[in-house]
Amino acid sequence: MQFVAIFAIAFLLGSVPWGLVISKVFYGKDLREVGSGNIGTTNAIRAMGKVGGYAVFVLDFGKGLLSGFIGLWIAQAAGFEGGLVGVATAVAFLGCVWGHVFSPWLGFKGGKGIAVAIGCLFVTYGVVPSIIELLIFAVLVVATRYVSVGSIAAALACPLLSLWVFWGNWPAVLLCTIAGLTVFWAHRGNLARLREGTERRVGSKK
């Protein structure tokens, strides 16, 4: 029951579409009707500028971080020890990613999950593996000027890092792998545009 509660709370937190909320409340526009139509940070920056875009990132990152802490708190309150704590935070990780990508408030459509995933990973994986995820993302974005390349690489690194963090705790590894592959799947449109050569680079006008 504790795992069900963690997943449900994390899913609901992850499902809050902050990009859409900020765009409508503060900018009078629907983020889904601007640019790529995505509610995440990249499209938010294009549509609302740096202030609005970074606000979306902070809030999405924050709901992931909060999801992870709630999973940890429930596990500790239930008296979980060792591997069960890892499973609890992995459940929170999957819940918040699925809530964000499959938001029930948006017809089970949502963002692509990078900011919320990194936020939760700071609890699920810890600081060092999460910084590695951020470095993978940042280095590839700078090197290629494609945000999607950094995002896809970070998503694919997630299962590998789960083996490092949770070696032997196979339920936690499985949950984290599913979450990482969900983020990868959410970028399927970006992959198609990368193959076609039509993906937008950072700073491009088209």
Disulfide bonds with the S-S distance in Angstrom:
none
